[in-house]
Amino acid sequence: MAAGINFDKYDDIPVDVTGADPPPHITTFEDVEFFESTKATVAKCGYKRPTPVQKYAVPIILAGRDLMACAQTGSGKTAAFLLPAITKLIKEEAPGGKPGRDPVPTRCLIISSNEGAYPADRLRRARSHSRYGVSSVVAYGGTAVGYQLRQLEGGCNILVGTPGRLLDFLNRGKVQLDKISILILDEADRMLDMGFEPEIRKIVSNYGLPETGKRQTLMFSATFPEEIQRIANEFLHNYLFLTVGRVGGATSDITQRIIEVDEFGKREKLSEILSATGVDRTLVFVETKRNADFLATYLSQESFPTTSIHGDRFQREREEALRDFRSGRAPVLVATSVAARGLDIPDVKHVVNYDLPNNIEEYVHRIGRTGRIGNQGLATAFFHKEKDAPLARALIKVLADALQDVPDFLEAAAEAAVGTNYGPAGGRFASKDYRQGGGRGHKGDSNGVGNDQGGFGNFSESTTGGFSSSAGADDEKWD
């Protein structure tokens, strides 16, 4: 995806790192001693400079530190952990920079939500040219078990999987974890919040995975509420906490429109909007799986070619829907929240919240599918004054923070919504390391050189972030 017209605004993104003795950040990819194959991957994807999360996460990971990292959707998190992880694996398996000849056990385990397996799989293909032969296999539900088991027979350096499918393969004795040196939880808060904590604990505790402190553990997500941090803290050792930008906030590159519509007028209003704005890469979010299919059929009958994606569709059906959407064969995609995170959908022009979610974090993740890496985007939300009133105050805060117009009806709904506020009731953002307490922090100077660090102090600065990429690199966008 090419960098957008507002890309230079990333120079002003604030970055916080908390924890003891963080290593210095990088400013260019040339600052990192990547292997030639990794440099070739970076060049192939058209990356010119690292994003803020990459600037800080890459040296932290290469230094062997545990890390909990928060950065907005589309900020380059996947590349931020995979580039240094691959570099470390090459060093482990091929001392002196020479590729090993014998099969090696799995060294890196990436646990992801089902939708999060998509970008990791794309990353696997993006660096498949590596002359060092770092191999990877994906294991997630909805795809034939037999095929994935055959892929595992030859072994792999990197295993990407969802909690349920990984447990299945572990119980069958098809996966061994005793040689894991890097454990990565991608979209960690999403998995823990969705109830996968027991499965993750089983994987970490019952199958020979090296214990905390004897492995490197990395957690990446767009949000880390305090209660999720407390759970995640059990998996980490002497970790650094990295936040990029206003975690949970929405970029001002996205024009947000809130339209008051009752339930019975939504279909007609959506048709009206699509007629006025066009249908190119329009992502429509609905609450239920049934309504996703129903609305997709209705729009198709109204001459808006539409497909749908939700949790009841098989993996191959999801992939087919995404192919149709990306190719323009079906330029409108109706989705439940399964598509809100992790899916690699480049260059979405318009996000429509046909049904608003019940929490502000989900709203921010949804609209984050457009307006990525400096490109401008459009987000429209249908607001029902009775059903959506509890979200009103949090919506106003998101709009105000992103310098967007706040409609009068939303102000009125917020005033009438007893018991809601801008804090926890409206949505919790993990913009702060819960370990900080009242500790004193340190600021980095204008050149990005931090002052003395101690204990759990922090430093903050404005960074030059983002990356620019060449035309035609859409298929290699790393979320």
N, C-alpha and C positions, 0 to 999 in steps of 0.2 A: 504494500500500500504506500503510495507516495505521501510525503509529508504535506500537510495542509497549509493554507495561507496564514494561519495564526501560529505556526510552529514555533516561532521565536519566543512566544509567551512562556515556553517551558524554561526559559532562562531564569524565571522568577519563582519556580516551584520550590517551596521550602522542604527541607529534608531534616529529620531528627534521627539520631542514633543514640540509644541508651544502652548502658552496660559497660563493663570494665574493659579498658584498653582496646578500643576499636582500631583496626588498621586504617591507614589513609585511603581515601577513595581515589578512583582513577578519573581522568578527564577524557581520555581517548582509548580506543581499543589497542592502540600501539603501546599503551602503558602496561599491558598484560603480556606475560610470556606465554602466549598461546602457541600450540603446535601449528605447523604449517597447514595441516588439514582443518583445524578449527578456524584459522585465519581465512582459509578458502571458503568455509561455510559462511562466515560473516560477510565476505565479499559477495558470495553467491546471492545472499539475501538482500544485498544492496545497503547494508548498514554503514552509515558514515560516522556516526558518533553514538555513544551509549545513552540510553535513557537514564533518568535519575535513579531508578531502582537498580539498574545495571551498574551504574557508577559505584554504588556503595555495596551492593550484594556480592558482586563478582570478587572483589578483593577479600571480603569477609569469608566467603566460602573457600577461596583458595588458601586462606590462612588456617583453615580447618576448624573455624568457630561454628558453634550452633547458632541458628538464626531464626527469628520470627519476623517476617517482613510483611508490611501492609502497603499496598499500592493500588491505585484505581485500575479498573478493567481497561485493557488496551494499553497498559503502560510498559509492557515488555517483561512481565514477571517470569514467563516460562523460559525465555532465553537467559534471564538473569540467573536462574539456577542450573539450567542444562549446559550452558557453555562452560562454566567452571567445573561442573561435575564430570563432563566428558574429559576435560583436561586432566583432572585428578585421576580418572580411571586409566587414561593412557599412561600416565606416570607410574601407576601401580602395576599395570600389566605389561608395560614395555619400558623397563628402565633404560635410560640412555636414549630414549626416543626411537627405539627399534621395536617393531611389532612382534608380539609373542606368537609362536606357532601353534601352541597347544590350546585346546579349549579351556576357558577359564570359568569359574563359578560366578554366579550373579553377585555383583558388587554394589549395585545401586538399585534400590527399590523405591518406586514412585507410587504412592497410593493417592488415588484421585476419585472424585465423584464420577458418576457415569459419563456426564457431559464433559467433564474435565479431561477424559481420556483422549478426546479428539485432538486438541492442540498438541499434546505430547506425542501422539502418533504421527502428526504432521512433522513435528520436529525430528522424530526418528527418521522419516524419509528425507528430510532436508539435509541431514548430515550423513546420509548413507554412503556418500562417496568417500568417506574417510579411509585413507590408506592404512590406518591402524586397525581397521576392522572391528571397531567397537560396535557390538551388536545389541539389538533390543527387541523385545517381544511385548505385545500388549495383550492383556487378559481382562476383558470386561463382558458383562452380560449382554444378551441379545445377539451374540455372534456364536457360531457353532463351536461347541466345546472341543470336538475332535480336531478341528483345524488348529485351534490355539494350542492344544496338547502336542500336536505334531511340530508346531513352531518351537515349543519348549524342549523338544527332544535333543536338539543340538546345543542347548545351553544358550545363555545370553549374558551380556555384561549389565544391561539395564532392563529391568522388568517394570512395566507400567500396568497397574491394575486397579480395579475397584475392590472395595472390601469384601463383598460377597463372593466374587469369582476367585479372588486370591485365597480366601479361606477354603473354598472347594478344592482348589489345586493343592493347597498345603495338606489338607486332610487326605488327599489321594497320594501324597508323597511325591508329587511332581515338581515341587518347588522346595529348594533348600535356602535357608536364610542365614546360616551360620557364618558365611563369609561377607555379609553385607557390611560395607564401610560407610555408605551414605544412605540415609533414610529421608525421603522427601514426602511431605504431606502437602499436596496441591489443593487449593481451595479448602484449607483445613477447617476454617470455621463453618463452612457449608456442610462438610461431612459430619462434624461434631454436632452441629445444630439439627441436622436431619436424623439424628439418632444412631449414627454409625459408631459411636464411642465404644460400645461393647465389642464390636467386630475389630476395631482398630486395636483395642487393648489386647485381644486374643492374639492378633498377628504379632504385636510387639513383644508379648510376654511368654507365649506358649510354644514357639516354634524355633527356638535357638537363635533368634536375632541377638547380636551383641548388645549388652546392656547400655543404658545411658552413660555417657562418658567414654565408652569404648567404641562408639560409632559417632558419626556426624549426623545431626538431625536438623533438617530445614523445614520450616513451615511458611507457606506463602498464601496470601489471600488478600481480598479487597477490604475486609473488615476483620477486626478481632475485638469484639466486646469483652469487657473485663471478665465475665464469667467463663467465656471460652478461653481467655488467656490463662485463667487459673487451672483449667483442665489441661491445656496444652503445655503448661509449665512442667508437668510431670514427665513429659517426653524429652525435655531439653536439659542441657547441662551448661551452666555458666554462659548463657546465651546473650546475644545482642538483639535488640529490638529496633527495627528500622521502619519508619513511617515516611511516606512520600506524599507531599501535598496534603490537602485536607481530606483525610481518609473518610470515606462515606459521603463526601461532597460531590457536587456535579460541576463539570466544567462549564465555563461561560461560553465555550465554543458551541454549545448546544442551545438552540432557541427552544424554550419550553413554553407550551401553550396549554392552559387548563381550560376546558370547555364544559359548561354545565349542561348535562344531558340526562334525561330520565332513562330508565331501563328500556322502555319501548321505542325510544327514538335513536338508539345507538346505531342500529344497522343503517338507517337512512343517512344519519350524520356521517358515518364512515364512508359510505358511497359518495356522498357529496364532497368530502375531503379528498378522496382519491381522484375524483374527477377534476378537482381544482389543482392539486399538487402533483398529480402523476403517480404512477405505481412503482417507479424504479426503486428496487431494494427497500421495500416497506415491510417492517416487522411489526406484527400486531399481537399483543399479549392479551390472553383471555384467562379466566379463572379456572374453567373446567375442561377436561379432555373432550367431553361430549360437545361442548360449545365450539371448541377448536375445529372439529370436523364439520359441524353444522355451518359455522360462519364461512369456512373455506368453500363449502359447496354453494352457499348463497352468493358470495362474491364472484365465484366463477360463472354462475348463471347471470350475473350482472355485467359480464364481459371484463372482469378483472381476473386474469389467470392467477390462481391461488393454490397453494399447497399448505399442509399442516404438519406439525410435529408435536408429539406429546409422549407421556410415559407409557402408554399402552401400545405404541407402535414398535414393531421389531427393529432391531439395529439396522438391517438393510433398508427398511422403509424410511427410517430417519435419514440415512445417508443419501437415499434417492431424493428425498424432499430437499435436503441441503444442496445437492447437485443442481436440482431444478431451479432453486432460488439463486444460487451463485451464477448460473449460466444465463439467467434471465428468462428461462422457459416459463417459470412461475415467479414473477417479480414480487409477489406478495406472499409472505409466510405468516401463517397464524400459529401461535405457539402458546403453550402453558409455560410456567416458570422453569421447566426443564431446560429451556433455551436461554435463560437469563444469564447464565454464567458459563464460561469456559468454551463455548462453541466458537469455532473459528469462522466467523461470517464477516469477511472484509467489506468495507465500503457500504455499510448500511446507510441509506439516505434519511430514512424517516422511521421513528419508533412510535407506535400508537398504543397507549395503555387503554384498550377497550374496556377492560376491567382493571381498576386500580388494585394493587396488592394491599395487604393489611398491615404492612410495615414499611417504613421509609427506606430502609436499607435495600429492600427488594426493588423499590421504585428506582433508586439510584443505579442499581446494577442493570436494570432493564434499559434505561435510557442511555447507559454507558455503551450500548452496542452501536451507537452512532456518535459522530463528533470525535473520532479517535485520532490520536497523535496529531492534534492541531487542525484536523479537518473540521469544517463546520457541519452541524447536523441539526435535525429538527425532531422534536419530541412533542407529541400531542397526547393529552390525557383526558378521558371522559370522567367527569366528576358528578356523582349523584349525591345531592345534599344530605340525604338521610343515611345511605349506606356508607359513604366515604367520609362523613364528618369527623370521625376520630383521627383521620390522617391530615386534617386541614392545617393545624398549626405546624406540624413537621414539614408539610409541603411549602408553607409560606417561608419557613426558614431556608429551605433548599433554594427556593426561587430568589429570595433576597440575597443569599450568599453568592449566587451566580449572576447577580445584577439583572434579574428578569422582572418583568412586570407582574404584579400581584393583582388579580381581578377582585373587584369589590365583593362578589358573591363568596369568594374564598375567605376573605376577611370576616364576612358575616358568619360563615359556617364555623370559623375558628372561635369566634366570640361565643357562639351558641353551644360549642362542643364542651360540655362540662367534663372536667377530669382529664383533658388532654393538655399537653404542654410541649415545649420545645426540647425537653430532656428525654428521659427514659421512656415515657409513655408514647412519645412520637417517634422514637428510634434512637438507638445507642450507637455511637460511632467510636471505633477503637483508634482514636487519634493519639493516645497516650499510653505509655508503658505503665501498667498498674503497679509495678514495683517502685516507681519513682517516689511516691509519697510527697513529702515537702522538701525533697533534696534540691540543692542548688545546681543549676546547669551551667554549661559554658557554651559560648557562641563561637563558631568558626569565623575567621576574618574573610575579607572580600575575595581573597585568593583561594579560599577553601581550605586553609590550614588551620586545624583546630587547636585550641589551647590545651593545657594540661587536662587530662582526664583522670577521674578518680571515682572509685565506687560505682554508683549507678547515676552519675551525672550525665548530662546530655550536651550535644552541640547541635546547633541549627544553622542553616545557611540557605541562601538562594543559589541554585545550581543551573548550569547549562544542561538541559536535559533533552530527551527525545532523540530521534534519529531520523535521518532523511534516507530515503530508499529510491532505487532506480525504478523507472517505469517497467511494468511487467513482473514486479516482485510480489504481486498480490497473493500468489499461492504459497508464499513462504513467510507470511505474516506470523510472527511469534507473539502470542498474546501475553 
